Amino acid sequence: MEIKQKRSAIVHNNLRIGTREGVLATPWVYLSIPGGFIMAALLTQYYGIGPAVFGLIVSLPAWANALQLLYLPFVTVFLKPRDMALGPSWLNLGLWLMLAFTLPLLLTDDPTEIEAQYRVLEVVRKLGV
């Protein structure tokens, strides 16, 4: 009977921890999902990127998930499960912070700088489309 109580306590504890994690993660998920669309819309409206590149920008999370399926079997040999869970989270945070710091550099009133940025994105668009 004591083993059953220990198992029940472990399951109860895991359920409590999982529920807390879900409650804390849900707002972040709902804030992150539209963020990609908002950023893609901002960049397409500002730089006039075509529909193909817009589709590529919006599909980047799906590409990242597919890439994760390919590299995960190789990484599991070298990393602990904790590191595999925290690594992409820190990478995600770093990329969002990098975007937050570089976005003001993209938005400028200097016509020559805007033209240079537009030319770079035009080359990318021509290569990608």
C-alpha positions in Angstrom: 0.0 0.0 0.0 2.9 2.3 0.7 4.3 1.9 -2.8 0.9 3.0 -4.2 0.9 6.1 -2.1 4.4 7.0 -3.1 3.5 6.6 -6.8 0.4 8.6 -6.3 2.4 11.4 -4.6 4.9 11.4 -7.5 2.1 11.5 -10.1 0.4 14.3 -8.1 3.6 16.3 -7.8 4.4 15.9 -11.6 0.9 16.9 -12.5 1.2 20.0 -10.3 4.5 20.9 -11.8 3.2 20.3 -15.4 0.2 22.4 -14.8 2.3 25.3 -13.5 4.5 25.0 -16.5 1.5 25.1 -18.8 0.0 28.1 -17.1 3.3 30.0 -17.2 4.0 29.0 -20.8 0.6 29.7 -22.3 0.9 33.5 -22.3 4.3 33.4 -23.9 3.1 31.1 -26.6 0.1 33.3 -27.4 2.4 36.4 -27.5 5.0 34.7 -29.7 2.8 33.3 -32.4 1.4 36.6 -33.6 4.8 38.2 -33.2 6.2 36.4 -36.3 3.2 37.6 -38.4 3.5 41.1 -37.0 7.2 41.3 -37.7 6.8 39.8 -41.2 4.1 42.3 -42.0 6.2 45.1 -40.8 9.2 44.1 -42.9 7.1 43.4 -46.0 5.3 46.8 -45.7 8.5 48.7 -45.0 10.7 47.0 -47.6 8.0 45.9 -50.1 9.1 42.2 -50.0 7.1 40.0 -52.4 4.7 37.2 -51.4 7.2 34.4 -51.8 9.7 36.0 -49.3 6.8 36.8 -47.0 5.8 33.1 -47.1 9.3 32.1 -46.3 9.5 34.5 -43.4 6.2 33.3 -42.0 7.2 29.6 -42.5 10.5 29.9 -40.6 9.2 28.4 -37.4 8.0 25.3 -39.3 11.4 25.0 -41.0 13.0 25.3 -37.6 10.9 22.5 -36.2 11.7 20.3 -39.3 15.4 21.0 -38.8 15.1 20.1 -35.2 13.8 16.7 -36.1 16.9 16.1 -38.3 19.6 17.3 -35.9 18.1 16.1 -32.6 19.2 12.4 -32.9 22.8 13.6 -33.4 22.7 16.1 -30.5 21.2 13.6 -28.0 24.5 11.8 -27.8 26.4 14.8 -26.5 23.8 16.8 -24.5 21.6 16.1 -21.5 17.8 16.4 -21.8 17.9 19.6 -19.7 20.5 21.2 -22.0 18.5 20.1 -25.1 15.4 21.8 -23.6 17.1 25.0 -22.5 19.4 25.5 -25.5 16.6 26.4 -28.0 14.9 28.5 -25.4 18.0 30.6 -24.9 18.6 30.8 -28.6 15.0 32.0 -29.1 15.4 34.7 -26.5 18.7 35.8 -28.0 17.2 36.1 -31.4 14.3 38.1 -30.2 16.7 40.4 -28.2 18.9 40.8 -31.3 15.9 41.8 -33.3 14.8 44.2 -30.6 18.2 45.9 -30.7 18.6 46.0 -34.5 15.1 47.1 -35.4 15.7 50.7 -34.6 18.7 50.6 -36.9 16.5 49.5 -39.7 14.0 52.3 -39.3 15.8 55.5 -40.3 15.0 58.7 -42.1 18.3 58.9 -43.9 17.4 58.3 -47.6 20.9 56.9 -48.5 20.8 54.4 -45.6 17.3 53.3 -46.6 18.4 52.9 -50.2 21.4 50.7 -49.1 19.1 48.6 -46.9 16.6 48.3 -49.7 19.3 47.2 -52.2 20.5 44.5 -49.8 17.0 43.2 -49.4 16.4 43.5 -53.1 19.4 41.2 -53.8 18.1 38.8 -51.3 14.7 38.9 -52.9 16.1 38.3 -56.3 18.1 35.4 -55.1 15.3 33.8 -53.2 12.4 34.3 -55.6 
